Amino acid sequence: MELYLLRHGIAVERTADLHDAERPLAPKGQQRTKQVARRLQRLDLHFDGIWTSPLLRARQTATILAETDLAIAPIFYQPLPPAAPLQKA
């Protein structure tokens, strides 16, 4: 088994009126994530699945990867956000 870990793309800056979990990818983050996805595609990679935290920027990153045909639709996995308690899933 091979496991690939990818961090989400560049997100918009933190602000007092925007909850951290709802920070979206910045335009630059979207662009760079698409570039990375195309590079992975050129390497002829295909993932059996994409599991992502429910954070908006992570979901957007996973969706871009799936839209590049690297995998089927992402799985938004609730136990993955920062500071989630360790538990059996």
N, C-alpha and C positions, 0 to 999 in steps of 0.2 A: 504494500500500500504506500502511496505517496500522498503527502499532505502539504498543501500550499497555504501559507498564511499571508493574507494581503491586508494592509491597513487601508482604511477609507481614504478617499481623496481629500484635498484641501477644502476645509469648511469655511463658511463665513465667520468673521470675528465674533467673539462673545460680546453680548450686550446685556444690560440689566433687564430689558423687556423681552428677551428671547430665552426661553428655557434651553439649557444645553442639549437636551435630547432632541430638540426640534431645530437645531442648527443645520441648514442644508449645505450641500456642496456649493462652493463658490464657482463662478463661471470658469476660473482657472482650474479648479479642482475637477470639474466636469470634463474639461478639455484634456487634462493630463490623464485622467482615468480612462478616457476613450483611447488615448495614445497607448497606454499600457495594455489595454484589452486587445488592441490590434497587434501589438508585438507578441502577446501570448498566443494569439490566433496564428500568427506567422510561424511560431514555433510548433504548430500543429498540436497544441494542447487542448484537451477537452476534460472538463471536470464532471465527476459523477454527481456532484451536488455542490451548492454554495449555501453555506449556513452563515447567517449574519445576525448581528444584534438588532434590536428594534430601533436603534438610534437612526434618525432620518438620514444623516450623511452616510451611514453604513448601508442602509437599505438602498439608497441611490447608487452607491458604488456597486453593490451586488447586482442591481438591475442593469447597469451599464454592461457588466460582464456577461450577464445572461443575454442581453440584446445583441451581443457580439457573437452569439452562438457558442460560447465557451461552456455552457451548461444549460440545463432547463431552468425554469423560474426559480429564483432564490427562495430559501426557507428562512422566514423571519423567526429566529429562535429566542424566545423570551428570556431564558436564563443567561444570556450573554451581555447584557449592558454592564457598564462599569459599576463596581461596588455591589454586584449581585452576590447574594450569599452562595457559598459553595454547597451544593446539594446533588443528590443523584438525580439525573435527568431521565 
